[in-house]
């Protein structure tokens, strides 16, 4: 690591500490030439998750799109933003745990619906109605009946 003062390429690590969530390590370094002390940060480089859409196109995984859908489904429901963000975090982690570089929108939608179903049934039905593109009331009734059978 080059020293920011003298550009000497050699430095030694004096102290290392992980951040609160354990995703980054802060290293305190000292230049072996001029003695200048400086910090560096080390983080694992993630490879992006590619989302395969229904129309055959693909795009990089976008947490905000999922969160926006969940926020809409949970509107005027007793669900906190923190709970919604937790669903997105869990969904992203589930995808990474499967070690998949590509995932379909269908898989993502199913993961989110499973988590919403446990959290708030009304939000689940709302999300499912958009995700599964309910065309009429009968599809709503079928989904509600499935919910009632599982209780």
PyMOL commands that set and color helices and strands:
alter all, ss='L'
color gray80, all
select helices_A, chain A and resi 63-73+81-97+105-119+121-131+137-150
alter helices_A, ss='H'
color red, helices_A
select strands_A, chain A and resi 11-18+24-31+37-43+50-52+58-60+102-104
alter strands_A, ss='S'
color yellow, strands_A
deselect
rebuild
show_as cartoon
